[in-house]
Amino acid sequence: MDATRKPLRIPPAMALYAEEQGVFDIIQKMVKKVLVDRPKDPIQYMIDHLSNDNDDVPRVFILGPPASGKHTMAKLLCKRLNATHLTPESVLSSDVSLLAKEAQSYRDKGQEVPDELWAKLMQQRLSKVDCIKRGWILEGFPKTREQALKLQMAGICPDHLVVLDAPDIVLIERNMGKRIDTANGEVYHTTFDWPSDPTVQRNLVEPEGISEEETGLRLIEYHRNIPGILRTYPKTSKKINADQPYMDVFSQVLTFVLSKPRSLAPHTPRILLYGPPGSGRSLQASLLAQKYGIVNICCGQVLKEAVADQTKLGEVIQPYIENDQQVPDNLVLKILTEHLSSLESATHGWVLHGFPRDTDQAALLKDAGFVPNRVFSLDLSDDVVIERLSLCMTDPVSGERYHDIYKPAPSSEVHERLQQNPRHSEQRVQARLDMYHANAEELDEFYPDVIHINADQDPYTVFEFIESYTVSPLPRPLPEEPTSP
């Protein structure tokens, strides 16, 4: 066979390194920046880009109609993410460049600032150190599709576009109650955010343009332009209902901003499921393996298979299995290694459950080089676990499993011959639960990126949740809240 036509096989260690370091995404973002900015010296440009180490800083547009809470959301985001807060007004007022003076001259004449000039101003402001290092939140811009296209042509593309939305009648009511502090420009509201300080109250004035008629005209203008803006950013925008408590709105905005777009990088799933007995790990692993073709590795099952196949390791662990004793960790790891290091597992990925059960086993797994890139904890209360398992019976004739509550036997004859697995007695289930709880907290610390899922719901709902976190990148870790001096 011609060697040049053989299938290319990348060593698993190489793929693991590339995934851990995000090599594919780094190169993709770097090439994108080079093509957009077209520097004269691409090599030096890429070196500078890597030294900035700012691929994950926020780059966010916040848009919405009048009184939708854009300013509040932008301030909260900037405080939480330590990003630079920008508005068209702040860009003009803080800039003393020739571009800013030219834009201000248009305003002094009562004319609109040209879209191309706005794009140059924004490009100039976003190229400053604070925006490069910390990221930026741009509030209330672009206002038209033309402005959005000009920004794109200037190489300015947000990673996230937040669009706040609320009924017009609510927005009109909100806007009419707005008041501004003449001392510092802070915005208050007669209904929702009235200051308690009498001094501040005396400084408040009613801003211009908040009457019902003026607000209505601004809403018409907004509704005319927002569809075109959304068409400009079809894959990075999200509408969020602003007609709810502002902290609920902020929670949704922050979750969206911390999310990552789906990567085109090659991804080999290495999934670890743990949870109390009866939480559905086997079912979820089976569903994942069936849909995505990854290898389903159940620790208990592979141990029994080793005994049944009469392998050398199987003969060693057979006495432990027959006497219902725990197999030593080093023997378990040797058997698991055969499955986890197989070509099929390295190529298609794997889902592991039943191991590790404590941090010692987790450390052994890590030292052996098997590091999961998704860890899920299926959470279930003790009462539900006992109910699920202790009421579960098996028909020795048909092998069918029944449950006294969820799937009762079809007839009294079948019911009479049902048998309970000795492992599912209430006492033994409680003992397994005690063992699980003794190690669960330490496992959570060992795997800090563990994703907790409520397993007390429909199994296919649980699967959809696991699936969504498996096929999409994990969100950026939530920054620590800044401490007050």
C-alpha positions in Angstrom: 0.0 0.0 0.0 1.2 3.5 -0.8 2.5 5.0 2.4 1.1 8.4 1.4 -2.4 7.0 1.2 -2.4 5.5 4.7 -4.7 7.0 7.2 -3.0 9.6 9.4 -3.0 8.6 13.0 -2.1 11.2 15.6 -0.6 9.8 18.8 -3.1 10.2 21.7 -0.6 12.1 23.8 -0.2 14.7 21.1 -4.0 15.2 20.8 -4.3 15.4 24.6 -1.6 18.1 24.8 -3.2 20.1 22.0 -6.6 20.0 23.7 -5.3 20.9 27.2 -3.4 23.9 25.9 -6.1 25.0 23.4 -3.5 25.0 20.6 -6.1 24.7 17.8 -8.2 27.7 19.2 -5.1 29.8 19.7 -4.0 29.3 16.1 -7.5 29.9 14.8 -7.9 33.2 16.7 -4.4 34.3 15.7 -4.9 33.7 12.0 -8.3 35.4 12.2 -6.7 38.5 13.7 -3.9 38.5 11.1 -6.4 38.4 8.2 -8.6 41.1 9.7 -5.8 43.5 10.7 -3.4 42.6 7.8 -0.2 43.8 9.5 3.0 44.5 7.5 4.9 42.1 9.7 2.6 39.1 10.4 5.2 37.2 12.4 5.9 40.0 14.9 2.1 40.7 15.0 1.5 37.1 16.1 4.2 37.3 18.7 2.7 40.5 20.1 -0.8 38.9 20.1 0.4 35.9 22.1 2.2 38.1 24.6 -1.0 40.0 25.2 -2.6 36.8 26.5 -6.1 38.4 26.1 -8.1 35.9 24.0 -10.6 35.4 26.9 -11.2 39.0 28.0 -14.8 40.2 27.5 -15.7 41.9 24.3 -19.4 42.7 24.6 -22.0 45.0 23.0 -25.1 45.8 25.1 -28.1 47.0 23.2 -31.7 47.6 24.0 -34.5 50.2 23.8 -34.7 53.2 26.1 -35.0 52.3 29.8 -34.3 48.6 29.2 -31.4 48.8 31.8 -28.4 48.9 29.4 -26.5 51.2 31.7 -27.1 49.2 34.8 -26.2 45.9 33.1 -23.0 47.4 31.7 -21.9 48.8 35.0 -22.6 45.5 36.8 -20.7 43.5 34.1 -17.7 45.8 34.2 -17.5 45.6 38.0 -17.8 41.8 37.9 -15.4 41.2 35.0 -13.0 44.1 35.7 -13.6 45.4 32.1 -13.7 48.9 30.6 -17.1 50.5 30.4 -17.6 52.4 27.1 -20.4 54.5 25.7 -20.4 56.7 22.6 -20.5 59.8 24.9 -17.6 58.6 27.0 -15.5 57.8 24.0 -16.0 61.4 22.7 -15.6 63.2 26.0 -12.4 61.3 27.1 -10.6 61.6 23.7 -8.6 64.6 22.7 -7.5 63.3 19.3 -8.2 64.9 16.0 -10.9 62.3 15.3 -12.7 63.2 18.5 -12.5 66.9 17.7 -13.9 66.2 14.2 -16.8 64.2 15.6 -17.5 66.9 18.2 -17.7 69.5 15.5 -20.5 67.6 13.8 -22.4 67.5 17.0 -21.8 71.2 17.7 -23.5 71.9 14.3 -26.4 69.7 15.2 -25.4 67.0 12.6 -25.0 63.3 12.9 -21.5 61.9 13.3 -20.7 59.9 10.1 -20.7 56.1 10.6 -17.2 55.8 9.2 -15.9 58.3 11.7 -17.6 56.5 14.6 -15.9 53.3 13.5 -12.5 55.0 13.5 -13.1 56.5 16.9 -14.1 53.1 18.3 -11.1 51.4 16.7 -8.8 54.0 18.2 -10.4 53.7 21.7 -10.4 49.9 21.7 -6.7 49.7 20.8 -5.7 51.3 24.1 -4.1 49.3 26.8 -7.0 49.1 29.2 -9.3 47.6 26.5 -6.7 45.2 25.2 -5.7 43.9 28.7 -9.0 43.9 30.5 -11.6 43.8 27.7 -14.5 46.1 27.2 -18.3 46.5 27.5 -19.7 48.9 24.8 -23.1 50.2 25.8 -25.7 51.5 23.3 -23.6 51.1 20.1 -24.0 50.4 17.2 -27.4 51.9 16.7 -27.9 51.0 13.1 -26.9 48.2 10.8 -24.7 50.6 8.8 -22.7 51.4 12.0 -22.4 47.7 12.7 -21.1 47.0 9.2 -18.6 49.8 9.6 -17.4 48.3 12.9 -16.9 45.0 11.2 -14.9 46.5 8.4 -12.7 48.1 11.0 -12.1 44.7 12.6 -14.3 45.3 15.6 -16.5 42.2 16.3 -18.0 41.4 19.8 -17.8 37.9 21.2 -21.2 38.5 22.7 -24.1 40.8 21.8 -26.6 41.2 24.6 -30.0 42.6 23.5 -32.3 43.6 26.4 -36.0 43.4 25.5 -39.2 44.4 27.3 -42.7 45.5 26.3 -43.0 49.2 25.1 -45.6 50.1 27.8 -43.2 48.9 30.5 -40.3 50.9 29.0 -42.3 54.1 28.7 -43.4 53.8 32.3 -39.8 53.2 33.4 -38.4 56.1 31.3 -40.8 58.6 32.7 -39.7 57.9 36.2 -36.0 58.4 35.5 -34.0 61.0 37.4 -30.4 62.1 37.1 -28.0 63.3 39.9 -26.5 66.6 38.6 -23.5 66.1 40.9 -22.2 62.8 39.4 -24.6 61.8 36.6 -25.9 58.7 38.4 -29.3 57.6 37.3 -32.2 56.9 39.7 -35.9 56.1 39.4 -38.9 57.4 41.3 -40.3 53.9 41.7 -37.5 51.3 41.5 -34.4 53.1 42.8 -35.1 56.2 44.9 -32.1 57.3 46.9 -32.5 57.5 50.7 -30.0 60.4 51.1 -31.9 63.7 51.2 -28.9 65.5 49.7 -28.9 63.2 46.7 -32.7 63.7 46.4 -32.3 67.4 46.1 -29.7 67.0 43.3 -32.0 64.9 41.1 -33.5 66.4 38.0 -35.7 65.1 35.2 -33.6 64.5 32.1 -34.6 65.7 28.7 -36.5 63.5 26.2 -38.3 61.2 28.7 -41.9 62.2 27.9 -44.3 59.6 26.6 -44.3 61.0 23.1 -40.5 61.4 22.9 -39.9 57.9 24.3 -42.4 56.5 21.8 -40.4 58.0 18.9 -37.2 56.6 20.2 -38.8 53.2 20.5 -40.0 53.3 16.9 -36.4 54.2 15.8 -35.0 51.3 17.9 -37.5 48.8 16.5 -36.7 49.9 13.0 -32.9 49.3 13.4 -32.5 46.3 15.7 -33.5 43.6 13.2 -30.7 44.7 10.9 -28.2 44.8 13.7 -29.2 41.2 14.7 -28.7 40.1 11.1 -25.1 41.4 11.4 -24.3 39.3 14.4 -26.4 36.1 14.0 -24.2 33.8 15.9 -23.1 36.0 18.8 -26.4 37.7 19.9 -28.9 36.8 22.6 -32.2 38.5 23.6 -32.8 38.6 27.3 -36.1 39.6 28.9 -35.5 42.8 30.8 -39.0 42.9 32.4 -37.9 41.2 35.6 -35.8 42.1 38.7 -32.5 43.5 37.5 -30.4 40.9 39.4 -32.2 38.1 37.6 -31.5 39.9 34.3 -27.8 40.3 35.3 -27.6 36.6 36.2 -28.7 35.7 32.6 -26.5 38.3 31.0 -23.4 37.2 33.0 -24.1 33.5 32.1 -24.3 34.4 28.4 -21.1 36.5 28.5 -19.1 33.8 30.2 -20.2 31.2 27.6 -17.8 30.3 24.9 -18.7 29.8 21.2 -18.6 26.2 19.9 -15.1 25.4 18.9 -14.1 23.8 15.6 -11.1 22.1 17.3 -11.0 18.3 17.2 -12.5 17.1 20.5 -12.2 13.6 22.0 -14.7 13.2 24.8 -13.2 11.8 28.1 -16.2 11.8 30.4 -16.3 10.8 34.1 -19.7 10.2 35.8 -20.0 9.8 39.5 -22.8 9.9 41.9 -24.7 7.9 44.6 -26.0 4.4 43.8 -29.2 4.5 41.7 -28.4 7.9 40.2 -28.5 6.6 36.7 -24.8 6.6 35.8 -25.0 3.4 33.8 -28.0 4.6 31.7 -26.4 8.0 31.0 -23.2 6.3 29.9 -25.1 3.9 27.7 -27.0 6.8 26.0 -23.7 8.8 25.4 -22.0 5.7 24.0 -24.9 4.9 21.7 -25.3 8.4 20.3 -21.7 9.5 20.0 -19.9 6.2 19.5 -17.6 6.6 22.5 -16.5 3.6 24.6 -18.6 2.8 27.6 -16.4 1.7 30.5 -18.2 0.5 33.6 -15.6 -0.4 36.3 -17.7 -3.2 37.8 -18.5 -4.7 34.4 -14.9 -4.8 33.1 -13.8 -6.5 36.3 -16.4 -9.2 35.8 -15.4 -9.5 32.1 -11.8 -10.1 33.1 -12.9 -12.9 35.4 -15.2 -14.4 32.8 -12.5 -14.3 30.1 -10.0 -16.0 32.5 -7.3 -13.5 31.9 -4.2 -13.4 34.2 -5.6 -10.4 36.0 -9.0 -11.9 36.0 -7.7 -15.0 37.9 -6.0 -12.7 40.4 -9.2 -10.7 41.2 -11.6 -13.6 41.0 -11.4 -14.4 44.8 -12.3 -10.7 45.6 -15.3 -10.8 43.2 -16.6 -14.1 44.5 -16.3 -13.0 48.2 -17.9 -9.6 47.4 -14.7 -7.8 48.6 -13.2 -4.7 47.2 -10.6 -5.3 44.5 -7.3 -3.5 45.3 -6.9 -0.2 43.5 -3.7 -1.1 41.7 -5.4 -4.2 40.1 -8.5 -2.3 39.1 -6.3 0.4 37.5 -4.4 -2.2 35.5 -7.6 -3.6 34.0 -9.0 -0.1 33.4 -5.8 0.9 31.7 -6.3 -1.8 29.1 -9.6 -0.3 28.1 -8.8 3.4 28.5 -5.6 3.1 26.4 -7.1 1.1 23.6 -7.0 2.5 20.1 -10.8 2.8 20.1 -10.9 4.8 23.4 -8.0 7.1 22.2 -9.7 7.7 18.9 -13.4 7.9 19.8 -13.2 8.9 23.5 -14.6 7.2 26.6 -17.1 7.5 29.4 -16.1 6.0 32.7 -18.3 5.3 35.7 -17.8 3.3 38.9 -14.2 4.5 39.3 -12.8 6.6 41.0 -14.8 6.4 44.2 -12.3 8.4 46.4 -9.5 10.8 45.9 -6.8 8.0 46.2 -8.3 6.3 43.2 -8.7 9.6 41.4 -5.0 10.4 41.9 -4.1 6.9 40.6 -6.2 7.6 37.5 -4.5 11.0 37.0 -1.0 9.6 37.5 -1.7 7.0 34.8 -2.4 9.8 32.4 -6.2 9.4 32.1 -7.5 12.9 32.7 -11.3 13.5 32.0 -12.2 16.7 30.2 -15.8 16.5 31.4 -16.8 15.4 35.0 -20.4 15.1 35.9 -21.9 14.5 39.4 -25.4 13.0 39.3 -26.9 14.3 42.5 -29.8 12.5 44.3 -31.1 12.6 47.8 -30.8 9.5 50.0 -34.6 9.0 50.2 -34.9 8.9 46.5 -32.0 6.5 46.2 -33.5 4.1 48.7 -36.9 4.3 47.0 -35.4 3.7 43.6 -33.3 0.6 44.6 -35.1 -1.0 47.5 -38.4 -1.3 45.6 -36.7 -2.6 42.4 -37.3 -6.4 41.7 -36.3 -8.8 38.9 -38.4 -11.5 37.3 -36.1 -14.6 37.3 -38.1 -16.1 34.4 -38.0 -13.2 31.9 -35.1 -11.2 33.4 -37.4 -8.1 33.2 -36.9 -5.5 36.0 -39.9 -4.0 37.7 -40.5 -1.3 40.4 -43.3 -1.2 42.9 -44.0 2.5 42.1 -42.7 3.3 38.6 -43.1 0.0 36.8 -45.2 -2.5 38.7 -45.5 -6.1 37.6 -48.2 -6.7 35.0 -49.9 -9.5 36.9 -50.1 -11.0 40.4 -48.4 -14.2 39.1 -45.3 -12.2 37.9 -45.4 -10.2 41.1 -45.2 -13.3 43.3 -42.0 -14.6 41.7 -40.1 -11.3 41.7 -36.8 -11.3 43.6 -34.7 -8.5 45.0 -31.0 -8.2 44.3 -29.3 -8.6 47.7 -27.3 -5.4 47.0 -30.6 -3.5 46.9 -31.7 -4.2 50.4 -32.3 -1.0 52.3 -29.4 -1.7 54.8 -26.9 -2.4 52.1 -28.0 0.6 50.0 -27.6 2.8 53.1 -24.1 1.5 53.7 -23.1 2.3 50.1 -24.6 5.8 50.5 -22.6 6.4 53.7 -19.4 5.4 51.8 -20.3 7.7 48.9 -21.0 10.7 51.1 -17.7 10.1 53.0 -15.8 10.7 49.7 -18.1 13.0 47.6 -16.9 16.3 49.0 -13.2 15.4 48.5 -13.9 14.2 45.0 -15.6 17.6 44.3 -12.4 19.3 45.4 -10.2 17.0 43.3 -12.3 17.8 40.2 -12.9 21.6 40.6 -14.7 21.8 37.2 -17.2 19.1 38.1 -20.7 19.8 36.8 -23.5 18.9 39.2 -26.8 17.7 37.8 -30.1 17.0 39.5 -30.6 13.3 38.7 -34.1 13.3 40.2 -35.8 14.0 36.9 -36.6 12.3 33.6 -33.4 10.5 32.5 -33.6 12.0 29.0 -33.7 15.5 30.5 -30.6 14.6 32.4 -29.0 13.3 29.2 -29.8 16.5 27.3 -28.0 18.4 30.1 -25.0 16.2 30.0 -25.0 16.3 26.2 -25.1 20.1 26.1 -22.0 20.4 28.3 -20.2 17.6 26.3 -20.6 19.1 22.8 -20.1 22.8 23.8 -17.1 24.4 25.4 -17.2 24.8 29.2 -18.0 28.4 30.2 -15.2 30.7 31.4 -14.7 30.4 35.2 -16.6 33.0 37.1 -14.2 35.8 38.2 -13.9 36.4 41.9 -15.9 39.3 43.2 -13.7 42.3 43.8 -13.1 43.0 47.4 -13.9 46.5 48.7 -10.9 48.4 50.1 
